Amino acid sequence: MQKYEVMVIVQNDRASAEALAFTKEQVVKKINGLGGKVTFEDFWGERGFAYKIKGMKWGYYFVCQFDAEADVPKQLTKDWNITKGMVRFMISKVDKKAPAPISYADMQKNWVKQAQEADIAEIDEGVKVAAPAAPAAPKKDAVDKKLDAVLDSSSVSL
Amino acid sequence: MPPRPKKFICPFKLQGITYIDYKDSHLLSQYVTYYRSIQSRYHTGVSLKMQKQLARAIKRARHMGLFASVRYEDVGTQQGAVSS
């Protein structure tokens, strides 16, 4: 038995609920039918592509992990290559070092957190840089006092 | 003789990352150039072990449309959200 991960893009000519039903039928059921065991499922929903795929700009993403024998991925690729509505798919082995899978929603939350932390770090640095600039002002008083002293002294006649 | 480049510490070692996931496009985006080619190890200081993982992750993300291999101005952004 080997751990695999599959990512599937479903065509965007249907509603979100239909796409979810499509993945359940074409992915989860087929894996179970071939003697595999699905351990993790995550439907991402609609997402834009980084470039056009078959003329489309977006599609529905679905990710799942499963345990299966070595010949199962071969049979799945044969099936999915001739399945309508399947834009693209990728089956990959799950690394032994890989941590437990997390959902796409959690991943997005992590990204927001990281961005916020980066912003805060920048603001802190800005405060540190801005603080020493303020105490430079009192020098003027010293100059004024010197001027007054010079003007008051009898050596200068106006 | 020009000065030797600074010795880098692997940024993944500093962050405690031992595995790079191809779905984490936010992380991957930090290791590509403006034109979306993979940054060399010379510039980022990533260790050889992690650079191999990183390159594989970026190539997988490119295949699944999560990540662009070339920068185009009109075909949507890197993080997606082009849906209509």
gemmi code that builds the backbone of each chain (N, CA, C; Angstrom):
import gemmi

chains = {
    "A": [
        ("MET", (0.848, -1.213, 0.000), (0.000, 0.000, 0.000), (0.873, 1.249, 0.000)),
        ("GLN", (0.448, 2.204, -0.763), (1.200, 3.457, -0.894), (0.222, 4.616, -0.758)),
        ("LYS", (0.722, 5.704, -0.179), (-0.139, 6.888, -0.030), (-0.029, 7.766, -1.272)),
        ("TYR", (-1.163, 8.151, -1.822), (-1.174, 9.016, -2.997), (-2.027, 10.252, -2.728)),
        ("GLU", (-1.730, 11.281, -3.496), (-2.567, 12.487, -3.454), (-3.005, 12.806, -4.873)),
        ("VAL", (-4.243, 13.173, -5.026), (-4.724, 13.526, -6.353), (-5.344, 14.916, -6.337)),
        ("MET", (-5.034, 15.698, -7.377), (-5.662, 17.007, -7.552), (-6.361, 17.009, -8.904)),
        ("VAL", (-7.614, 17.474, -8.867), (-8.455, 17.397, -10.060), (-9.032, 18.773, -10.360)),
        ("ILE", (-9.064, 19.137, -11.655), (-9.756, 20.361, -12.067), (-10.991, 19.964, -12.870)),
        ("VAL", (-12.150, 20.423, -12.414), (-13.416, 20.103, -13.082), (-13.823, 21.295, -13.948)),
        ("GLN", (-14.417, 20.977, -15.090), (-14.788, 22.027, -16.052), (-15.806, 22.996, -15.452)),
        ("ASN", (-15.753, 24.246, -15.915), (-16.572, 25.301, -15.291), (-17.929, 25.501, -15.960)),
        ("ASP", (-18.421, 24.477, -16.690), (-19.720, 24.633, -17.349), (-20.875, 24.187, -16.463)),
        ("ARG", (-20.627, 24.024, -15.166), (-21.667, 23.545, -14.241), (-21.609, 24.336, -12.938)),
        ("ALA", (-22.653, 24.140, -12.111), (-22.696, 24.830, -10.815), (-21.747, 24.147, -9.837)),
        ("SER", (-21.485, 24.833, -8.706), (-20.533, 24.325, -7.720), (-20.992, 22.989, -7.130)),
        ("ALA", (-22.298, 22.877, -6.841), (-22.828, 21.651, -6.235), (-22.694, 20.483, -7.204)),
        ("GLU", (-22.907, 20.762, -8.492), (-22.785, 19.700, -9.508), (-21.334, 19.239, -9.630)),
        ("ALA", (-20.407, 20.194, -9.539), (-18.984, 19.859, -9.623), (-18.577, 18.976, -8.456)),
        ("LEU", (-19.128, 19.296, -7.268), (-18.838, 18.488, -6.082), (-19.366, 17.064, -6.271)),
        ("ALA", (-20.586, 16.947, -6.809), (-21.173, 15.635, -7.066), (-20.340, 14.870, -8.098)),
        ("PHE", (-19.846, 15.585, -9.098), (-19.008, 14.990, -10.151), (-17.753, 14.370, -9.557)),
        ("THR", (-17.095, 15.111, -8.640), (-15.873, 14.590, -8.028), (-16.160, 13.370, -7.157)),
        ("LYS", (-17.294, 13.434, -6.453), (-17.663, 12.281, -5.593), (-17.825, 11.025, -6.455)),
        ("GLU", (-18.450, 11.197, -7.606), (-18.714, 10.049, -8.464), (-17.463, 9.572, -9.177)),
        ("GLN", (-16.750, 10.525, -9.791), (-15.642, 10.162, -10.673), (-14.337, 9.894, -9.922)),
        ("VAL", (-14.178, 10.508, -8.771), (-12.904, 10.352, -8.060), (-13.045, 9.410, -6.870)),
        ("VAL", (-13.875, 9.789, -5.909), (-13.955, 9.036, -4.649), (-14.523, 7.631, -4.882)),
        ("LYS", (-15.606, 7.557, -5.661), (-16.227, 6.249, -5.902), (-15.302, 5.324, -6.663)),
        ("LYS", (-14.593, 5.881, -7.655), (-13.710, 5.052, -8.487), (-12.545, 4.514, -7.673)),
        ("ILE", (-11.995, 5.364, -6.794), (-10.877, 4.915, -5.951), (-11.353, 3.793, -5.033)),
        ("ASN", (-12.525, 3.998, -4.421), (-13.069, 2.961, -3.532), (-13.368, 1.677, -4.304)),
        ("GLY", (-13.827, 1.847, -5.547), (-14.152, 0.681, -6.377), (-12.924, -0.149, -6.719)),
        ("LEU", (-11.774, 0.497, -6.823), (-10.537, -0.209, -7.183), (-9.802, -0.729, -5.950)),
        ("GLY", (-10.435, -0.644, -4.786), (-9.834, -1.193, -3.566), (-8.992, -0.199, -2.798)),
        ("GLY", (-9.076, 1.081, -3.156), (-8.346, 2.107, -2.417), (-9.165, 2.610, -1.245)),
        ("LYS", (-8.510, 3.393, -0.385), (-9.214, 3.944, 0.773), (-8.940, 5.442, 0.860)),
        ("VAL", (-9.989, 6.249, 0.716), (-9.828, 7.704, 0.747), (-9.691, 8.177, 2.191)),
        ("THR", (-8.604, 8.909, 2.463), (-8.348, 9.347, 3.840), (-8.583, 10.835, 4.050)),
        ("PHE", (-8.581, 11.599, 2.956), (-8.746, 13.055, 3.100), (-9.410, 13.614, 1.852)),
        ("GLU", (-10.393, 14.478, 2.066), (-11.103, 15.098, 0.941), (-11.194, 16.598, 1.178)),
        ("ASP", (-11.037, 17.351, 0.114), (-11.175, 18.813, 0.236), (-11.607, 19.397, -1.102)),
        ("PHE", (-12.791, 19.976, -1.128), (-13.288, 20.632, -2.332), (-12.991, 22.121, -2.223)),
        ("TRP", (-12.123, 22.641, -3.096), (-11.680, 24.037, -3.011), (-12.738, 25.000, -3.515)),
        ("GLY", (-13.581, 24.537, -4.410), (-14.519, 25.456, -5.075), (-13.867, 26.073, -6.289)),
        ("GLU", (-14.446, 27.177, -6.763), (-13.899, 27.762, -7.988), (-12.639, 28.569, -7.698)),
        ("ARG", (-11.716, 28.481, -8.657), (-10.431, 29.179, -8.499), (-9.908, 29.531, -9.882)),
        ("GLY", (-9.311, 30.710, -9.984), (-8.772, 31.148, -11.270), (-7.470, 30.431, -11.597)),
        ("PHE", (-7.211, 30.223, -12.893), (-5.937, 29.634, -13.318), (-4.898, 30.741, -13.478)),
        ("ALA", (-3.648, 30.341, -13.378), (-2.567, 31.298, -13.605), (-2.385, 31.569, -15.098)),
        ("TYR", (-2.885, 30.640, -15.928), (-2.839, 30.814, -17.387), (-4.044, 30.069, -17.954)),
        ("LYS", (-4.371, 30.311, -19.196), (-5.549, 29.666, -19.784), (-5.296, 28.183, -20.005)),
        ("ILE", (-6.260, 27.345, -19.582), (-6.179, 25.910, -19.827), (-7.380, 25.523, -20.681)),
        ("LYS", (-7.140, 25.011, -21.872), (-8.200, 24.654, -22.827), (-9.176, 25.809, -23.022)),
        ("GLY", (-8.648, 27.021, -23.059), (-9.482, 28.194, -23.311), (-10.233, 28.705, -22.102)),
        ("MET", (-10.072, 28.035, -20.952), (-10.797, 28.443, -19.740), (-9.908, 29.283, -18.828)),
        ("LYS", (-10.558, 30.157, -18.067), (-9.804, 30.999, -17.141), (-9.943, 30.532, -15.694)),
        ("TRP", (-10.937, 29.699, -15.421), (-11.100, 29.198, -14.046), (-11.761, 27.827, -14.073)),
        ("GLY", (-11.697, 27.142, -12.908), (-12.312, 25.824, -12.796), (-12.532, 25.467, -11.342)),
        ("TYR", (-13.077, 24.276, -11.115), (-13.304, 23.803, -9.740), (-12.174, 22.857, -9.363)),
        ("TYR", (-11.597, 23.100, -8.197), (-10.475, 22.274, -7.743), (-10.947, 21.285, -6.687)),
        ("PHE", (-10.356, 20.104, -6.740), (-10.665, 19.075, -5.741), (-9.379, 18.322, -5.408)),
        ("VAL", (-9.135, 18.144, -4.105), (-7.922, 17.440, -3.663), (-8.328, 16.298, -2.750)),
        ("CYS", (-7.722, 15.140, -2.930), (-7.949, 14.065, -1.957), (-6.732, 13.167, -1.852)),
        ("GLN", (-6.597, 12.540, -0.696), (-5.506, 11.591, -0.467), (-6.093, 10.197, -0.282)),
        ("PHE", (-5.366, 9.195, -0.739), (-5.874, 7.826, -0.596), (-4.728, 6.824, -0.494)),
        ("ASP", (-5.029, 5.701, 0.153), (-4.086, 4.585, 0.212), (-4.527, 3.560, -0.818)),
        ("ALA", (-3.567, 3.089, -1.632), (-3.939, 2.101, -2.645), (-2.713, 1.324, -3.100)),
        ("GLU", (-2.958, 0.243, -3.847), (-1.870, -0.553, -4.430), (-1.272, 0.212, -5.615)),
        ("ALA", (-0.125, -0.263, -6.080), (0.632, 0.496, -7.077), (-0.055, 0.574, -8.439)),
        ("ASP", (-0.940, -0.396, -8.752), (-1.548, -0.385, -10.087), (-2.786, 0.509, -10.174)),
        ("VAL", (-3.269, 0.981, -9.030), (-4.497, 1.794, -9.018), (-4.327, 3.126, -9.763)),
        ("PRO", (-3.249, 3.899, -9.535), (-3.081, 5.154, -10.258), (-3.077, 4.991, -11.779)),
        ("LYS", (-2.504, 3.878, -12.259), (-2.469, 3.618, -13.706), (-3.879, 3.492, -14.257)),
        ("GLN", (-4.714, 2.727, -13.531), (-6.096, 2.523, -13.997), (-6.892, 3.818, -13.919)),
        ("LEU", (-6.621, 4.606, -12.889), (-7.327, 5.883, -12.739), (-6.976, 6.834, -13.890)),
        ("THR", (-5.691, 6.895, -14.246), (-5.291, 7.794, -15.336), (-5.935, 7.358, -16.650)),
        ("LYS", (-6.017, 6.039, -16.860), (-6.687, 5.532, -18.073), (-8.128, 6.020, -18.121)),
        ("ASP", (-8.812, 5.905, -16.986), (-10.222, 6.308, -16.900), (-10.385, 7.813, -17.116)),
        ("TRP", (-9.587, 8.577, -16.394), (-9.793, 10.030, -16.376), (-9.365, 10.700, -17.683)),
        ("ASN", (-8.470, 10.019, -18.415), (-8.064, 10.602, -19.700), (-9.229, 10.674, -20.682)),
        ("ILE", (-10.217, 9.814, -20.515), (-11.359, 9.812, -21.432), (-12.652, 10.231, -20.731)),
        ("THR", (-12.539, 10.876, -19.565), (-13.730, 11.354, -18.859), (-14.040, 12.785, -19.278)),
        ("LYS", (-15.289, 13.035, -19.632), (-15.690, 14.403, -19.998), (-15.829, 15.243, -18.733)),
        ("GLY", (-15.465, 16.505, -18.837), (-15.599, 17.399, -17.689), (-14.364, 17.446, -16.817)),
        ("MET", (-13.409, 16.526, -17.073), (-12.145, 16.517, -16.324), (-11.126, 17.333, -17.113)),
        ("VAL", (-10.817, 18.515, -16.614), (-9.910, 19.398, -17.369), (-8.474, 18.915, -17.236)),
        ("ARG", (-8.073, 18.667, -16.010), (-6.689, 18.242, -15.756), (-6.641, 17.531, -14.405)),
        ("PHE", (-5.704, 16.614, -14.256), (-5.540, 15.955, -12.966), (-4.082, 15.589, -12.763)),
        ("MET", (-3.729, 15.362, -11.512), (-2.355, 14.964, -11.208), (-2.356, 14.035, -9.994)),
        ("ILE", (-1.755, 12.862, -10.180), (-1.604, 11.930, -9.059), (-0.145, 11.947, -8.636)),
        ("SER", (0.080, 12.179, -7.352), (1.469, 12.207, -6.872), (1.582, 11.393, -5.594)),
        ("LYS", (2.784, 10.847, -5.381), (3.027, 10.120, -4.131), (3.148, 11.127, -2.990)),
        ("VAL", (2.619, 10.755, -1.833), (2.757, 11.624, -0.661), (4.074, 11.305, 0.020)),
        ("ASP", (4.873, 12.337, 0.239), (6.185, 12.149, 0.861), (6.031, 11.662, 2.304)),
        ("LYS", (7.034, 10.891, 2.759), (6.963, 10.380, 4.136), (7.101, 11.507, 5.157)),
        ("LYS", (7.824, 12.579, 4.748), (8.023, 13.706, 5.664), (6.819, 14.632, 5.715)),
        ("ALA", (5.919, 14.502, 4.754), (4.811, 15.461, 4.619), (3.942, 15.469, 5.865)),
        ("PRO", (3.588, 16.674, 6.368), (2.699, 16.751, 7.529), (1.267, 16.392, 7.135)),
        ("ALA", (0.384, 16.339, 8.144), (-1.021, 15.994, 7.876), (-1.639, 17.052, 6.960)),
        ("PRO", (-2.457, 16.634, 5.988), (-3.023, 17.604, 5.036), (-3.973, 18.572, 5.711)),
        ("ILE", (-3.965, 19.835, 5.221), (-4.904, 20.840, 5.742), (-5.788, 21.324, 4.603)),
        ("SER", (-6.955, 21.845, 4.981), (-7.916, 22.285, 3.961), (-7.467, 23.606, 3.342)),
        ("TYR", (-8.053, 23.914, 2.184), (-7.669, 25.129, 1.449), (-8.041, 26.378, 2.238)),
        ("ALA", (-9.179, 26.316, 2.958), (-9.622, 27.466, 3.760), (-8.603, 27.785, 4.850)),
        ("ASP", (-8.098, 26.726, 5.508), (-7.084, 26.923, 6.561), (-5.797, 27.491, 5.979)),
        ("MET", (-5.445, 26.992, 4.766), (-4.229, 27.465, 4.106), (-4.326, 28.963, 3.825)),
        ("GLN", (-5.504, 29.388, 3.361), (-5.706, 30.811, 3.064), (-5.598, 31.654, 4.333)),
        ("LYS", (-6.150, 31.116, 5.438), (-6.054, 31.837, 6.722), (-4.589, 32.026, 7.124)),
        ("ASN", (-3.789, 30.953, 6.917), (-2.357, 31.035, 7.237), (-1.667, 32.118, 6.418)),
        ("TRP", (-2.043, 32.232, 5.134), (-1.431, 33.234, 4.262), (-1.742, 34.640, 4.762)),
        ("VAL", (-2.996, 34.838, 5.178), (-3.387, 36.159, 5.695), (-2.591, 36.488, 6.952)),
        ("LYS", (-2.446, 35.478, 7.827), (-1.687, 35.667, 9.073), (-0.252, 36.077, 8.771)),
        ("GLN", (0.374, 35.339, 7.838), (1.775, 35.615, 7.487), (1.933, 37.029, 6.947)),
        ("ALA", (0.980, 37.463, 6.123), (1.045, 38.806, 5.537), (0.912, 39.860, 6.627)),
        ("GLN", (-0.011, 39.611, 7.563), (-0.212, 40.561, 8.667), (1.043, 40.659, 9.529)),
        ("GLU", (1.649, 39.498, 9.821), (2.868, 39.492, 10.632), (3.978, 40.276, 9.941)),
        ("ALA", (4.076, 40.125, 8.642), (5.110, 40.838, 7.883), (4.878, 42.345, 7.972)),
        ("ASP", (3.611, 42.772, 7.878), (3.275, 44.191, 7.962), (3.663, 44.759, 9.323)),
        ("ILE", (3.342, 44.003, 10.377), (3.621, 44.464, 11.744), (5.123, 44.649, 11.936)),
        ("ALA", (5.901, 43.702, 11.430), (7.354, 43.781, 11.555), (7.874, 45.051, 10.896)),
        ("GLU", (7.296, 45.410, 9.763), (7.736, 46.614, 9.047), (7.402, 47.871, 9.848)),
        ("ILE", (6.203, 47.874, 10.437), (5.776, 49.045, 11.218), (6.703, 49.245, 12.411)),
        ("ASP", (7.063, 48.146, 13.094), (7.973, 48.226, 14.241), (9.300, 48.857, 13.851)),
        ("GLU", (9.815, 48.416, 12.717), (11.101, 48.961, 12.251), (10.964, 50.456, 11.969)),
        ("GLY", (9.820, 50.841, 11.390), (9.585, 52.244, 11.066), (9.585, 53.112, 12.313)),
        ("VAL", (8.970, 52.602, 13.389), (8.916, 53.355, 14.645), (10.318, 53.568, 15.190)),
        ("LYS", (11.104, 52.486, 15.112), (12.474, 52.559, 15.641), (13.288, 53.591, 14.873)),
        ("VAL", (13.053, 53.647, 13.577), (13.829, 54.569, 12.741), (13.374, 56.010, 12.977)),
        ("ALA", (12.050, 56.187, 13.150), (11.492, 57.539, 13.257), (11.812, 58.177, 14.611)),
        ("ALA", (11.922, 57.364, 15.663), (12.083, 57.902, 17.025), (13.309, 58.794, 17.217)),
        ("PRO", (14.488, 58.410, 16.770), (15.658, 59.252, 17.034), (15.663, 60.579, 16.278)),
        ("ALA", (14.794, 60.764, 15.307), (14.780, 61.998, 14.518), (14.242, 63.173, 15.341)),
        ("ALA", (13.332, 62.911, 16.312), (12.668, 63.973, 17.071), (13.609, 64.780, 17.978)),
        ("PRO", (14.493, 64.167, 18.775), (15.302, 64.945, 19.722), (16.323, 65.870, 19.074)),
        ("ALA", (16.416, 65.910, 17.770), (17.386, 66.781, 17.107), (16.979, 68.252, 17.182)),
        ("ALA", (15.704, 68.568, 17.491), (15.170, 69.932, 17.462), (15.785, 70.880, 18.505)),
        ("PRO", (16.011, 70.494, 19.777), (16.437, 71.442, 20.810), (17.729, 72.179, 20.501)),
        ("LYS", (18.459, 71.777, 19.498), (19.712, 72.450, 19.145), (19.476, 73.941, 18.868)),
        ("LYS", (18.284, 74.243, 18.344), (17.968, 75.627, 17.967), (18.093, 76.566, 19.178)),
        ("ASP", (17.615, 76.096, 20.344), (17.654, 76.939, 21.546), (19.088, 77.357, 21.883)),
        ("ALA", (19.971, 76.387, 21.785), (21.372, 76.656, 22.085), (21.920, 77.739, 21.158)),
        ("VAL", (21.547, 77.630, 19.877), (22.018, 78.615, 18.894), (21.452, 79.995, 19.222)),
        ("ASP", (20.145, 80.016, 19.593), (19.499, 81.289, 19.934), (20.182, 81.956, 21.130)),
        ("LYS", (20.474, 81.128, 22.139), (21.128, 81.677, 23.345), (22.472, 82.312, 23.003)),
        ("LYS", (23.212, 81.631, 22.155), (24.533, 82.136, 21.743), (24.380, 83.475, 21.031)),
        ("LEU", (23.356, 83.528, 20.148), (23.096, 84.760, 19.385), (22.771, 85.920, 20.319)),
        ("ASP", (21.882, 85.586, 21.290), (21.502, 86.628, 22.257), (22.720, 87.148, 23.014)),
        ("ALA", (23.560, 86.191, 23.400), (24.765, 86.557, 24.148), (25.651, 87.499, 23.332)),
        ("VAL", (25.753, 87.173, 22.063), (26.589, 88.005, 21.183), (25.996, 89.395, 21.021)),
        ("LEU", (24.655, 89.428, 20.838), (23.972, 90.708, 20.619), (24.025, 91.604, 21.863)),
        ("ASP", (23.888, 90.913, 23.065), (23.896, 91.692, 24.308), (25.275, 92.296, 24.619)),
        ("SER", (26.277, 91.574, 24.161), (27.628, 92.035, 24.532), (27.930, 93.401, 23.895)),
        ("SER", (28.737, 94.182, 24.545), (28.993, 95.558, 24.134), (29.866, 95.652, 22.894)),
        ("SER", (30.478, 94.488, 22.529), (31.398, 94.532, 21.389), (30.681, 94.733, 20.064)),
        ("VAL", (29.341, 94.410, 20.047), (28.601, 94.554, 18.790), (27.779, 95.839, 18.846)),
        ("SER", (27.941, 96.695, 17.883), (27.127, 97.926, 17.839), (26.249, 97.900, 16.593)),
        ("LEU", (24.957, 98.006, 16.836), (24.018, 97.967, 15.694), (23.599, 99.377, 15.285)),
    ],
    "B": [
        ("MET", (40.953, 41.045, -6.225), (39.940, 39.978, -6.007), (38.638, 40.594, -5.486)),
        ("PRO", (37.522, 40.283, -6.121), (36.240, 40.774, -5.593), (35.909, 40.079, -4.284)),
        ("PRO", (35.161, 40.743, -3.401), (34.833, 40.101, -2.117), (33.956, 38.874, -2.320)),
        ("ARG", (34.176, 37.888, -1.486), (33.363, 36.663, -1.600), (31.938, 36.963, -1.171)),
        ("PRO", (30.952, 36.327, -1.824), (29.564, 36.559, -1.403), (29.325, 36.090, 0.023)),
        ("LYS", (28.366, 36.729, 0.667), (28.039, 36.416, 2.058), (27.574, 34.965, 2.187)),
        ("LYS", (27.896, 34.348, 3.316), (27.412, 32.983, 3.540), (25.957, 33.037, 3.985)),
        ("PHE", (25.103, 32.281, 3.308), (23.678, 32.275, 3.633), (23.333, 31.085, 4.520)),
        ("ILE", (22.269, 31.266, 5.303), (21.673, 30.127, 6.004), (20.363, 29.823, 5.285)),
        ("CYS", (20.067, 28.554, 5.099), (18.857, 28.167, 4.364), (17.619, 28.776, 5.039)),
        ("PRO", (16.809, 29.559, 4.314), (15.635, 30.194, 4.923), (14.604, 29.192, 5.435)),
        ("PHE", (14.591, 27.999, 4.841), (13.647, 26.976, 5.314), (14.098, 26.408, 6.654)),
        ("LYS", (15.405, 26.365, 6.861), (15.932, 25.879, 8.132), (15.567, 26.879, 9.244)),
        ("LEU", (15.644, 28.159, 8.902), (15.313, 29.198, 9.883), (13.839, 29.135, 10.275)),
        ("GLN", (12.984, 28.833, 9.284), (11.544, 28.777, 9.539), (11.095, 27.416, 10.078)),
        ("GLY", (11.986, 26.438, 10.053), (11.619, 25.104, 10.527), (10.779, 24.320, 9.555)),
        ("ILE", (10.931, 24.617, 8.248), (10.160, 23.898, 7.227), (11.000, 22.734, 6.712)),
        ("THR", (10.405, 21.522, 6.756), (11.138, 20.351, 6.258), (10.517, 19.784, 4.987)),
        ("TYR", (9.287, 20.228, 4.679), (8.618, 19.712, 3.473), (7.896, 20.851, 2.770)),
        ("ILE", (8.068, 20.951, 1.449), (7.439, 22.029, 0.687), (6.277, 21.463, -0.116)),
        ("ASP", (5.101, 22.015, 0.124), (3.888, 21.526, -0.528), (3.630, 22.334, -1.800)),
        ("TYR", (3.240, 21.648, -2.878), (3.007, 22.363, -4.142), (1.739, 23.210, -4.109)),
        ("LYS", (0.870, 22.972, -3.136), (-0.379, 23.748, -3.041), (-0.167, 25.093, -2.352)),
        ("ASP", (0.954, 25.234, -1.657), (1.218, 26.461, -0.893), (1.821, 27.530, -1.815)),
        ("SER", (0.990, 28.122, -2.655), (1.510, 29.032, -3.688), (2.070, 30.322, -3.085)),
        ("HIS", (1.621, 30.646, -1.860), (2.129, 31.848, -1.189), (3.612, 31.702, -0.874)),
        ("LEU", (3.969, 30.498, -0.413), (5.379, 30.215, -0.089), (6.217, 30.160, -1.362)),
        ("LEU", (5.670, 29.489, -2.395), (6.428, 29.304, -3.641), (6.705, 30.640, -4.325)),
        ("SER", (5.745, 31.570, -4.183), (5.874, 32.853, -4.889), (7.073, 33.659, -4.406)),
        ("GLN", (7.599, 33.301, -3.218), (8.768, 34.018, -2.704), (10.062, 33.571, -3.381)),
        ("TYR", (10.011, 32.453, -4.114), (11.234, 31.889, -4.696), (11.203, 31.858, -6.218)),
        ("VAL", (10.456, 32.785, -6.820), (10.497, 32.949, -8.277), (10.820, 34.407, -8.587)),
        ("THR", (11.312, 34.619, -9.800), (11.676, 35.968, -10.213), (10.428, 36.712, -10.698)),
        ("TYR", (10.610, 37.960, -11.113), (9.502, 38.778, -11.631), (8.847, 38.102, -12.830)),
        ("TYR", (9.642, 37.415, -13.639), (9.096, 36.742, -14.822), (8.759, 35.275, -14.568)),
        ("ARG", (8.650, 34.911, -13.271), (8.159, 33.593, -12.856), (9.108, 32.429, -13.130)),
        ("SER", (10.376, 32.701, -13.322), (11.320, 31.584, -13.408), (11.852, 31.302, -12.000)),
        ("ILE", (12.305, 30.074, -11.783), (12.743, 29.679, -10.443), (14.039, 30.414, -10.089)),
        ("GLN", (14.053, 30.989, -8.882), (15.246, 31.720, -8.417), (16.377, 30.729, -8.167)),
        ("SER", (17.573, 31.128, -8.502), (18.708, 30.234, -8.289), (19.077, 30.221, -6.804)),
        ("ARG", (19.746, 29.167, -6.445), (20.162, 28.952, -5.062), (21.177, 29.992, -4.621)),
        ("TYR", (21.905, 30.502, -5.602), (22.959, 31.500, -5.328), (22.353, 32.751, -4.693)),
        ("HIS", (21.142, 33.119, -5.134), (20.529, 34.366, -4.687), (19.676, 34.194, -3.433)),
        ("THR", (19.066, 33.012, -3.266), (18.149, 32.834, -2.141), (18.807, 32.169, -0.937)),
        ("GLY", (19.898, 31.425, -1.179), (20.580, 30.756, -0.086), (19.914, 29.475, 0.371)),
        ("VAL", (19.013, 28.930, -0.449), (18.333, 27.683, -0.105), (19.310, 26.524, -0.245)),
        ("SER", (19.230, 25.577, 0.697), (20.134, 24.432, 0.647), (19.774, 23.541, -0.542)),
        ("LEU", (20.741, 22.738, -0.972), (20.548, 21.900, -2.169), (19.368, 20.956, -1.997)),
        ("LYS", (19.259, 20.403, -0.798), (18.195, 19.450, -0.497), (16.821, 20.104, -0.695)),
        ("MET", (16.677, 21.318, -0.159), (15.371, 21.992, -0.233), (15.126, 22.572, -1.624)),
        ("GLN", (16.207, 22.945, -2.331), (16.041, 23.501, -3.679), (15.431, 22.462, -4.613)),
        ("LYS", (15.824, 21.194, -4.426), (15.271, 20.114, -5.249), (13.777, 19.966, -4.984)),
        ("GLN", (13.424, 20.007, -3.687), (12.004, 19.928, -3.303), (11.229, 21.112, -3.854)),
        ("LEU", (11.839, 22.297, -3.743), (11.189, 23.542, -4.154), (10.920, 23.531, -5.655)),
        ("ALA", (11.929, 23.105, -6.426), (11.776, 23.082, -7.881), (10.669, 22.125, -8.290)),
        ("ARG", (10.622, 20.973, -7.614), (9.580, 19.991, -7.939), (8.196, 20.559, -7.601)),
        ("ALA", (8.105, 21.232, -6.449), (6.817, 21.796, -6.024), (6.342, 22.869, -7.007)),
        ("ILE", (7.267, 23.719, -7.462), (6.892, 24.790, -8.399), (6.432, 24.193, -9.722)),
        ("LYS", (7.125, 23.151, -10.184), (6.759, 22.537, -11.457), (5.394, 21.865, -11.368)),
        ("ARG", (5.107, 21.259, -10.211), (3.793, 20.640, -10.018), (2.701, 21.703, -9.990)),
        ("ALA", (2.977, 22.804, -9.293), (1.992, 23.890, -9.202), (1.724, 24.497, -10.577)),
        ("ARG", (2.771, 24.575, -11.396), (2.608, 25.095, -12.756), (1.705, 24.195, -13.581)),
        ("HIS", (1.890, 22.899, -13.436), (1.088, 21.947, -14.216), (-0.395, 22.085, -13.885)),
        ("MET", (-0.696, 22.345, -12.598), (-2.097, 22.405, -12.185), (-2.687, 23.815, -12.276)),
        ("GLY", (-1.981, 24.732, -12.887), (-2.538, 26.076, -13.092), (-2.585, 26.926, -11.844)),
        ("LEU", (-1.875, 26.523, -10.790), (-1.829, 27.343, -9.576), (-0.792, 28.450, -9.716)),
        ("PHE", (0.081, 28.270, -10.688), (1.275, 29.098, -10.757), (1.642, 29.290, -12.219)),
        ("ALA", (2.015, 30.494, -12.595), (2.358, 30.752, -13.989), (3.826, 30.447, -14.233)),
        ("SER", (4.148, 30.012, -15.460), (5.557, 29.795, -15.794), (6.133, 30.988, -16.540)),
        ("VAL", (5.228, 31.830, -17.077), (5.641, 33.068, -17.735), (4.696, 34.158, -17.266)),
        ("ARG", (5.204, 35.370, -17.167), (4.342, 36.460, -16.713), (3.629, 37.097, -17.902)),
        ("TYR", (2.307, 37.046, -17.896), (1.498, 37.769, -18.868), (0.666, 38.783, -18.112)),
        ("GLU", (0.424, 39.932, -18.707), (-0.296, 40.981, -17.993), (-1.806, 40.745, -17.985)),
        ("ASP", (-2.341, 40.066, -19.039), (-3.798, 40.030, -19.194), (-4.446, 38.733, -18.738)),
        ("VAL", (-3.674, 37.682, -18.502), (-4.286, 36.387, -18.203), (-4.376, 36.151, -16.713)),
        ("GLY", (-4.991, 37.025, -15.963), (-5.240, 36.785, -14.562), (-3.993, 36.923, -13.716)),
        ("THR", (-4.174, 36.829, -12.400), (-3.070, 37.014, -11.479), (-2.561, 35.680, -10.997)),
        ("GLN", (-1.470, 35.731, -10.246), (-0.857, 34.509, -9.779), (-1.710, 33.816, -8.726)),
        ("GLN", (-2.344, 34.606, -7.863), (-3.103, 34.013, -6.768), (-4.515, 33.622, -7.195)),
        ("GLY", (-4.841, 33.758, -8.455), (-6.151, 33.330, -8.937), (-7.191, 34.418, -8.817)),
        ("ALA", (-8.426, 34.015, -8.487), (-9.552, 34.957, -8.336), (-9.856, 35.703, -9.635)),
        ("VAL", (-9.950, 34.938, -10.746), (-10.318, 35.543, -12.028), (-11.748, 35.155, -12.379)),
        ("SER", (-12.376, 34.323, -11.503), (-13.678, 33.738, -11.843), (-14.697, 34.807, -12.187)),
        ("SER", (-15.541, 34.478, -13.151), (-16.532, 35.457, -13.593), (-17.939, 34.951, -13.301)),
    ],
}
model = gemmi.Model(1)
for chain_id, residues in chains.items():
    chain = gemmi.Chain(chain_id)
    for i, (resn, *xyz) in enumerate(residues, 1):
        res = gemmi.Residue()
        res.name, res.seqid = resn, gemmi.SeqId(i, " ")
        for name, pos in zip(("N", "CA", "C"), xyz):
            atom = gemmi.Atom()
            atom.name, atom.element = name, gemmi.Element(name[0])
            atom.pos, atom.b_iso = gemmi.Position(*pos), 0.0
            res.add_atom(atom)
        chain.add_residue(res)
    model.add_chain(chain)
structure = gemmi.Structure()
structure.add_model(model)
structure.setup_entities()
